[in-house]
Amino acid sequence: MKYFLKLNVVSILWAFMFFVALELMLNVYRISRLTNWEIGTVNILIGVVIIVEIIGGTILVYFLTKNWLVGRKANFWTVILWLPYFVLFVYVFASLFPITNGGDTLNPATGLLAIGGLIVYPFFILLHVGLTIDDSENK
């Protein structure tokens, strides 16, 4: 049971990392309107935050996976388990913070980037899990 909970915590972290990056990317106009910053400033700041989050989050999840999930083949379930948590995060966020201002609507190209991210992200998780299993087998 402990392993199951740890596996779900790691999956939640994967989902949260993608959720934060996606919501920052999708809410550029809202952040700009609420903070009174220029769109360019918000884009640069969001880009920096996303890069720091990806690097820091990946390192955090790597160490958690290495220490908690000790090289099991069942770690590959995180490739699938992150998706329900991600959908839950998006649903809760959309329910709590609906778009009420017409100026906050998304640019159509942003949706394409989100779809591309949803396609690539499971392969990133798969690569990460494969590397952590290989590291634990080499010991």
Backbone as a printed PyTorch tensor [residue, N CA C, xyz], in Angstrom:
tensor([[[  0.8130,  -1.1910,   0.0000],
         [  0.0000,   0.0000,   0.0000],
         [  0.8610,   1.2620,   0.0000]],

        [[  2.0000,   1.2090,   0.7160],
         [  2.8970,   2.3570,   0.7430],
         [  3.4160,   2.6710,  -0.6540]],

        [[  3.7710,   1.6290,  -1.4060],
         [  4.2750,   1.8450,  -2.7560],
         [  3.2170,   2.5110,  -3.6280]],

        [[  1.9670,   2.0800,  -3.4920],
         [  0.8760,   2.6490,  -4.2750],
         [  0.7130,   4.1400,  -3.9800]],

        [[  0.7850,   4.5130,  -2.7190],
         [  0.6640,   5.9230,  -2.3530],
         [  1.8460,   6.7400,  -2.8720]],

        [[  3.0380,   6.1850,  -2.7620],
         [  4.2170,   6.8850,  -3.2660],
         [  4.1560,   7.0510,  -4.7800]],

        [[  3.6850,   6.0330,  -5.4750],
         [  3.5330,   6.1050,  -6.9240],
         [  2.5380,   7.2010,  -7.3050]],

        [[  1.4540,   7.3170,  -6.5590],
         [  0.4690,   8.3460,  -6.8310],
         [  0.9870,   9.7390,  -6.4960]],

        [[  1.7950,   9.8710,  -5.4560],
         [  2.3860,  11.1760,  -5.1340],
         [  3.3110,  11.6260,  -6.2510]],

        [[  4.1150,  10.7190,  -6.7660],
         [  5.0020,  11.0580,  -7.8800],
         [  4.1810,  11.4260,  -9.1160]],

        [[  3.0980,  10.7110,  -9.3670],
         [  2.2300,  11.0290, -10.5050],
         [  1.5670,  12.3910, -10.3350]],

        [[  1.1810,  12.7090,  -9.1080],
         [  0.5980,  14.0240,  -8.8380],
         [  1.6210,  15.1230,  -9.0920]],

        [[  2.8650,  14.8900,  -8.7090],
         [  3.9080,  15.8860,  -8.9680],
         [  4.1310,  16.0850, -10.4660]],

        [[  4.1420,  14.9890, -11.2330],
         [  4.2630,  15.1110, -12.6900],
         [  3.1060,  15.9220, -13.2560]],

        [[  1.8910,  15.6270, -12.8000],
         [  0.7120,  16.3420, -13.2970],
         [  0.7570,  17.8120, -12.8990]],

        [[  1.1830,  18.0830, -11.6710],
         [  1.2360,  19.4620, -11.2070],
         [  2.2670,  20.2730, -11.9780]],

        [[  3.4000,  19.6510, -12.3040],
         [  4.4200,  20.3560, -13.0880],
         [  3.8670,  20.7750, -14.4410]],

        [[  3.1940,  19.8770, -15.1160],
         [  2.6380,  20.2080, -16.4310],
         [  1.4890,  21.2010, -16.2990]],

        [[  0.6830,  21.0590, -15.2510],
         [ -0.4470,  21.9480, -15.0270],
         [  0.0190,  23.3910, -14.8310]],

        [[  1.0260,  23.5960, -13.9940],
         [  1.5140,  24.9490, -13.7340],
         [  2.0660,  25.5670, -15.0090]],

        [[  2.8630,  24.8200, -15.7470],
         [  3.4300,  25.3430, -16.9880],
         [  2.3240,  25.6870, -17.9920]],

        [[  1.3520,  24.8190, -18.1370],
         [  0.2760,  25.0480, -19.0950],
         [ -0.6000,  26.2240, -18.6810]],

        [[ -0.9550,  26.3060, -17.4230],
         [ -1.8160,  27.4080, -16.9790],
         [ -1.1050,  28.7510, -17.0710]],

        [[  0.1690,  28.7870, -16.7890],
         [  0.9060,  30.0380, -16.9830],
         [  0.9030,  30.4410, -18.4480]],

        [[  1.1140,  29.4700, -19.3120],
         [  1.1500,  29.7480, -20.7400],
         [ -0.2220,  30.1840, -21.2620]],

        [[ -1.2850,  29.5970, -20.7440],
         [ -2.6300,  29.8970, -21.2290],
         [ -3.2020,  31.1910, -20.6500]],

        [[ -2.6930,  31.6480, -19.5370],
         [ -3.2600,  32.8160, -18.8660],
         [ -2.3810,  34.0480, -18.9470]],

        [[ -1.6660,  34.2040, -20.0460],
         [ -0.7850,  35.3600, -20.2240],
         [ -1.5870,  36.6570, -20.1830]],

        [[ -2.7050,  36.7000, -20.8890],
         [ -3.4920,  37.9280, -20.9410],
         [ -4.0920,  38.2580, -19.5820]],

        [[ -4.5190,  37.2640, -18.8620],
         [ -5.0990,  37.4800, -17.5350],
         [ -4.0400,  37.9940, -16.5660]],

        [[ -2.8570,  37.4050, -16.6000],
         [ -1.7690,  37.8490, -15.7240],
         [ -1.3720,  39.2740, -16.0750]],

        [[ -1.3000,  39.5750, -17.3550],
         [ -0.9540,  40.9240, -17.7960],
         [ -2.0020,  41.9360, -17.3280]],

        [[ -3.2560,  41.5890, -17.4400],
         [ -4.3320,  42.5020, -17.0390],
         [ -4.3430,  42.7220, -15.5250]],

        [[ -4.1280,  41.6550, -14.7600],
         [ -4.1950,  41.7650, -13.3000],
         [ -2.9770,  42.4580, -12.6940]],

        [[ -1.8140,  42.3200, -13.3160],
         [ -0.5900,  42.9030, -12.7740],
         [ -0.2190,  44.2330, -13.4270]],

        [[ -0.9180,  44.5840, -14.5070],
         [ -0.6260,  45.8010, -15.2850],
         [  0.7730,  45.7830, -15.8860]],

        [[  1.2800,  44.5970, -16.2030],
         [  2.5610,  44.4540, -16.8780],
         [  2.3160,  44.3310, -18.3710]],

        [[  3.3300,  44.6450, -19.1510],
         [  3.2520,  44.4760, -20.6030],
         [  3.2480,  42.9870, -20.9420]],

        [[  2.6580,  42.6560, -22.0840],
         [  2.5900,  41.2510, -22.5220],
         [  3.9970,  40.6650, -22.6830]],

        [[  4.9140,  41.4330, -23.2330],
         [  6.2860,  40.9470, -23.4140],
         [  6.9630,  40.6170, -22.1050]],

        [[  6.7500,  41.4510, -21.1010],
         [  7.3310,  41.1990, -19.7780],
         [  6.7540,  39.9250, -19.1750]],

        [[  5.4400,  39.7610, -19.3070],
         [  4.7870,  38.5660, -18.7690],
         [  5.2960,  37.3190, -19.4900]],

        [[  5.4410,  37.3980, -20.8060],
         [  5.9420,  36.2440, -21.5660],
         [  7.3500,  35.8520, -21.1430]],

        [[  8.2190,  36.8230, -20.9610],
         [  9.5920,  36.5280, -20.5350],
         [  9.6000,  35.9230, -19.1340]],

        [[  8.8280,  36.5150, -18.2380],
         [  8.7730,  36.0140, -16.8680],
         [  8.2030,  34.5980, -16.8110]],

        [[  7.1680,  34.3370, -17.5810],
         [  6.5730,  33.0030, -17.6180],
         [  7.5520,  31.9930, -18.2010]],

        [[  8.2760,  32.3910, -19.2420],
         [  9.2840,  31.4990, -19.8210],
         [ 10.3520,  31.1170, -18.8110]],

        [[ 10.8140,  32.0890, -18.0480],
         [ 11.8330,  31.8160, -17.0230],
         [ 11.2680,  30.9020, -15.9380]],

        [[ 10.0350,  31.1820, -15.4990],
         [  9.4110,  30.3580, -14.4580],
         [  9.2320,  28.9190, -14.9430]],

        [[  8.8250,  28.7510, -16.1890],
         [  8.6160,  27.4030, -16.7350],
         [  9.9410,  26.6420, -16.8170]],

        [[ 10.9940,  27.3100, -17.2520],
         [ 12.3000,  26.6450, -17.3450],
         [ 12.8000,  26.2330, -15.9610]],

        [[ 12.6820,  27.1380, -14.9800],
         [ 13.1010,  26.8180, -13.6120],
         [ 12.2580,  25.6820, -13.0550]],

        [[ 10.9460,  25.7200, -13.3300],
         [ 10.0600,  24.6680, -12.8280],
         [ 10.3870,  23.3120, -13.4430]],

        [[ 10.6560,  23.2910, -14.7280],
         [ 10.9780,  22.0210, -15.3940],
         [ 12.2750,  21.4420, -14.8340]],

        [[ 13.2860,  22.2720, -14.6910],
         [ 14.5640,  21.7790, -14.1810],
         [ 14.4420,  21.3580, -12.7170]],

        [[ 13.8990,  22.2390, -11.8830],
         [ 13.7640,  21.9290, -10.4630],
         [ 12.8090,  20.7840, -10.1970]],

        [[ 11.6790,  20.7780, -10.8920],
         [ 10.7000,  19.7060, -10.7040],
         [ 11.2150,  18.3590, -11.1550]],

        [[ 11.9370,  18.3500, -12.2580],
         [ 12.4900,  17.0870, -12.7450],
         [ 13.5310,  16.5370, -11.7780]],

        [[ 14.3450,  17.4150, -11.2260],
         [ 15.3300,  16.9650, -10.2390],
         [ 14.6280,  16.4380,  -8.9960]],

        [[ 13.5960,  17.1390,  -8.5250],
         [ 12.8370,  16.6900,  -7.3570],
         [ 12.1950,  15.3300,  -7.6000]],

        [[ 11.5310,  15.1790,  -8.7420],
         [ 10.8660,  13.9060,  -9.0390],
         [ 11.9000,  12.8020,  -9.2530]],

        [[ 13.0420,  13.1310,  -9.8130],
         [ 14.1030,  12.1330,  -9.9950],
         [ 14.5430,  11.5640,  -8.6490]],

        [[ 14.8010,  12.4500,  -7.6810],
         [ 15.2480,  11.9700,  -6.3720],
         [ 14.1370,  11.2400,  -5.6340]],

        [[ 12.8960,  11.7070,  -5.7570],
         [ 11.7890,  10.9880,  -5.1260],
         [ 11.6200,   9.6020,  -5.7370]],

        [[ 11.7040,   9.5270,  -7.0600],
         [ 11.5730,   8.2360,  -7.7320],
         [ 12.7170,   7.3060,  -7.3470]],

        [[ 13.9020,   7.8620,  -7.2910],
         [ 15.0730,   7.0510,  -6.9530],
         [ 15.0060,   6.5320,  -5.5130]],

        [[ 14.5060,   7.3590,  -4.5940],
         [ 14.4620,   6.9600,  -3.1810],
         [ 13.2040,   6.1900,  -2.8130]],

        [[ 12.0710,   6.5490,  -3.3830],
         [ 10.8000,   5.9350,  -3.0030],
         [ 10.4540,   4.7160,  -3.8350]],

        [[ 10.6780,   4.7910,  -5.1320],
         [ 10.1480,   3.7750,  -6.0340],
         [ 11.1940,   2.7760,  -6.5040]],

        [[ 12.3290,   2.7790,  -5.9320],
         [ 13.4640,   1.8930,  -6.0820],
         [ 13.4090,   0.9010,  -7.2420]],

        [[ 13.4840,   1.3840,  -8.4430],
         [ 13.7220,   0.5650,  -9.6200],
         [ 12.7030,  -0.4810,  -9.9940]],

        [[ 11.4680,  -0.3550,  -9.6160],
         [ 10.4440,  -1.3220,  -9.9970],
         [  9.9320,  -1.0310, -11.4040]],

        [[  9.5210,  -2.0840, -12.0590],
         [  8.9290,  -1.9140, -13.3920],
         [  7.5540,  -1.2450, -13.3080]],

        [[  6.9120,  -1.3130, -12.1500],
         [  5.6070,  -0.6800, -11.9640],
         [  5.7030,   0.8450, -11.9820]],

        [[  6.9200,   1.3850, -11.9410],
         [  7.0950,   2.8370, -12.0260],
         [  6.5780,   3.3820, -13.3530]],

        [[  6.5070,   2.5250, -14.3470],
         [  6.0240,   2.9710, -15.6510],
         [  4.5530,   3.3740, -15.6290]],

        [[  3.8360,   3.0190, -14.5670],
         [  2.4420,   3.4510, -14.4380],
         [  2.3240,   4.9580, -14.3290]],

        [[  3.3880,   5.6460, -13.9270],
         [  3.3210,   7.1010, -13.8350],
         [  3.0870,   7.7430, -15.1920]],

        [[  3.4610,   7.0340, -16.2610],
         [  3.2310,   7.5530, -17.6130],
         [  1.7360,   7.7090, -17.8760]],

        [[  0.9170,   6.8880, -17.2380],
         [ -0.5360,   6.9500, -17.4060],
         [ -1.1990,   7.6790, -16.2410]],

        [[ -0.7030,   7.4680, -15.0290],
         [ -1.3730,   7.9810, -13.8360],
         [ -1.3500,   9.4990, -13.7070]],

        [[ -0.4310,  10.1800, -14.3580],
         [ -0.3920,  11.6330, -14.2320],
         [ -1.5870,  12.2830, -14.9110]],

        [[ -2.1430,  11.6540, -15.9320],
         [ -3.2040,  12.2730, -16.7290],
         [ -4.5000,  12.5210, -15.9480]],

        [[ -5.0290,  11.5620, -15.1620],
         [ -6.2400,  11.8830, -14.3920],
         [ -6.0400,  13.0190, -13.3850]],

        [[ -4.8660,  13.0690, -12.7800],
         [ -4.5820,  14.1530, -11.8450],
         [ -4.4980,  15.4890, -12.5760]],

        [[ -3.9140,  15.4860, -13.7560],
         [ -3.8430,  16.7040, -14.5520],
         [ -5.2370,  17.1990, -14.9180]],

        [[ -6.1010,  16.2860, -15.3560],
         [ -7.4780,  16.6590, -15.7020],
         [ -8.1910,  17.2150, -14.4650]],

        [[ -7.9600,  16.6170, -13.3140],
         [ -8.5640,  17.1100, -12.0780],
         [ -8.0770,  18.5210, -11.7470]],

        [[ -6.7810,  18.7620, -11.8630],
         [ -6.2360,  20.0910, -11.6140],
         [ -6.8440,  21.1280, -12.5530]],

        [[ -6.9420,  20.8000, -13.8340],
         [ -7.4970,  21.7370, -14.8110],
         [ -8.9700,  22.0070, -14.5110]],

        [[ -9.7140,  20.9710, -14.1710],
         [-11.1330,  21.1430, -13.8730],
         [-11.3400,  22.0380, -12.6560]],

        [[-10.5760,  21.7930, -11.6010],
         [-10.7080,  22.6030, -10.3830],
         [-10.3210,  24.0510, -10.6630]],

        [[ -9.2340,  24.2570, -11.4010],
         [ -8.7920,  25.6150, -11.7110],
         [ -9.8230,  26.3400, -12.5700]],

        [[-10.3520,  25.6620, -13.5790],
         [-11.3570,  26.2820, -14.4480],
         [-12.6440,  26.5700, -13.6850]],

        [[-12.9650,  25.7510, -12.7080],
         [-14.1600,  25.9930, -11.9020],
         [-13.9690,  27.1630, -10.9380]],

        [[-12.7930,  27.2590, -10.3450],
         [-12.5360,  28.3180,  -9.3790],
         [-12.2600,  29.6720, -10.0320]],

        [[-11.6200,  29.6500, -11.2150],
         [-11.2380,  30.8890, -11.8940],
         [-11.7290,  30.8930, -13.3380]],

        [[-13.0370,  31.0410, -13.5410],
         [-13.5390,  31.0490, -14.9190],
         [-13.1400,  32.3430, -15.6440]],

        [[-13.1100,  32.2740, -16.9680],
         [-12.8000,  33.4610, -17.7590],
         [-14.0530,  34.3230, -17.8050]],

        [[-13.9880,  35.4690, -17.1590],
         [-15.1350,  36.3730, -17.1180],
         [-14.9160,  37.6050, -17.9880]],

        [[-13.6780,  37.8670, -18.3530],
         [-13.3510,  39.0050, -19.2030],
         [-13.0730,  38.4850, -20.6090]],

        [[-13.7290,  39.0800, -21.6020],
         [-13.5440,  38.6330, -22.9810],
         [-12.1250,  38.8010, -23.4910]],

        [[-11.3720,  39.7180, -22.8870],
         [ -9.9830,  39.9300, -23.2970],
         [ -9.0390,  38.8320, -22.8440]],

        [[ -9.5140,  37.9740, -21.9880],
         [ -8.6740,  36.8940, -21.4700],
         [ -8.7520,  35.6240, -22.3040]],

        [[ -9.5430,  35.6420, -23.3700],
         [ -9.6690,  34.4380, -24.1900],
         [ -8.3270,  34.0980, -24.8320]],

        [[ -8.1690,  32.8330, -25.1330],
         [ -6.8790,  32.3290, -25.5870],
         [ -6.6420,  32.6120, -27.0600]],

        [[ -5.3880,  32.6830, -27.3910],
         [ -4.9540,  32.7330, -28.7710],
         [ -5.0370,  31.3110, -29.3240]],

        [[ -5.5600,  31.1060, -30.5500],
         [ -5.6790,  29.7380, -31.0740],
         [ -4.3450,  28.9870, -31.1490]],

        [[ -3.2620,  29.6850, -31.3730],
         [ -1.9580,  29.0190, -31.4620],
         [ -1.5360,  28.4390, -30.1240]],

        [[ -2.0090,  29.0170, -29.0370],
         [ -1.6650,  28.5060, -27.7140],
         [ -2.2570,  27.1190, -27.5030]],

        [[ -3.4520,  26.9030, -28.0330],
         [ -4.0650,  25.5750, -27.9370],
         [ -3.2560,  24.5250, -28.6700]],

        [[ -2.6810,  24.9000, -29.8090],
         [ -1.8250,  23.9580, -30.5420],
         [ -0.5760,  23.6100, -29.7330]],

        [[ -0.0130,  24.6110, -29.0650],
         [  1.1470,  24.3300, -28.2090],
         [  0.7660,  23.4040, -27.0570]],

        [[ -0.4170,  23.6070, -26.5020],
         [ -0.8830,  22.7440, -25.4090],
         [ -1.0820,  21.3130, -25.8900]],

        [[ -1.6560,  21.1410, -27.0700],
         [ -1.8420,  19.7950, -27.6220],
         [ -0.4880,  19.1320, -27.8650]],

        [[  0.4540,  19.8940, -28.4120],
         [  1.7980,  19.3510, -28.6220],
         [  2.4560,  18.9450, -27.3170]],

        [[  2.2800,  19.7560, -26.2770],
         [  2.8230,  19.4080, -24.9700],
         [  2.1900,  18.1560, -24.3990]],

        [[  0.8770,  18.0070, -24.5820],
         [  0.1930,  16.8060, -24.0950],
         [  0.6490,  15.5510, -24.8300]],

        [[  1.0810,  15.7030, -26.0590],
         [  1.5770,  14.5530, -26.8200],
         [  3.0030,  14.1970, -26.3910]],

        [[  3.8390,  15.1920, -26.1660],
         [  5.2550,  14.9550, -25.8750],
         [  5.5060,  14.5940, -24.4080]],

        [[  4.7190,  15.1440, -23.4900],
         [  4.9800,  14.9820, -22.0630],
         [  5.0280,  13.5290, -21.5900]],

        [[  4.1250,  12.6510, -22.0260],
         [  4.2560,  11.2450, -21.5880],
         [  5.5710,  10.6000, -22.0110]],

        [[  6.1120,  10.9980, -23.1620],
         [  7.4040,  10.4560, -23.5870],
         [  8.5310,  10.9800, -22.6980]],

        [[  8.4070,  12.2250, -22.2300],
         [  9.3730,  12.7800, -21.2840],
         [  9.3410,  11.9920, -19.9730]],

        [[  8.1350,  11.6990, -19.4850],
         [  8.0010,  10.9060, -18.2580],
         [  8.5540,   9.5000, -18.4710]],

        [[  8.2650,   8.9120, -19.6160],
         [  8.7550,   7.5740, -19.9440],
         [ 10.2840,   7.5440, -19.9550]],

        [[ 10.8940,   8.5380, -20.5560],
         [ 12.3500,   8.6320, -20.5770],
         [ 12.8950,   8.7730, -19.1620]],

        [[ 12.2700,   9.6020, -18.3750],
         [ 12.7030,   9.8080, -16.9920],
         [ 12.6060,   8.5340, -16.1710]],

        [[ 11.4730,   7.8400, -16.2680],
         [ 11.2840,   6.6000, -15.4990],
         [ 12.2720,   5.5420, -15.9760]],

        [[ 12.4850,   5.4630, -17.2550],
         [ 13.4570,   4.5010, -17.7810],
         [ 14.8560,   4.7770, -17.2720]],

        [[ 15.2270,   6.0540, -17.1780],
         [ 16.5530,   6.3930, -16.6670],
         [ 16.6890,   6.0910, -15.1880]],

        [[ 15.6440,   6.3170, -14.4100],
         [ 15.7450,   6.0220, -12.9770],
         [ 15.7950,   4.5170, -12.7300]],

        [[ 15.1150,   3.7350, -13.5560],
         [ 15.1880,   2.2750, -13.3940],
         [ 16.5700,   1.7860, -13.7880]],

        [[ 17.1490,   2.3520, -14.8730],
         [ 18.4910,   1.9490, -15.2770],
         [ 19.5080,   2.3080, -14.2130]],

        [[ 19.3660,   3.4800, -13.5750],
         [ 20.3070,   3.8820, -12.5160],
         [ 20.2580,   2.9180, -11.3360]],

        [[ 19.0620,   2.4620, -10.9790],
         [ 18.9660,   1.5790,  -9.8190],
         [ 19.4450,   0.1660, -10.1410]],

        [[ 19.3690,  -0.2420, -11.4130],
         [ 19.8470,  -1.5800, -11.7930],
         [ 21.3590,  -1.6350, -11.8870]],

        [[ 22.0070,  -0.4850, -12.1080],
         [ 23.4640,  -0.4530, -12.2210],
         [ 24.1680,  -0.5470, -10.8800]],

        [[ 23.4380,  -0.4240,  -9.7900],
         [ 24.0690,  -0.4780,  -8.4610],
         [ 24.3440,  -1.8880,  -8.0290]]])
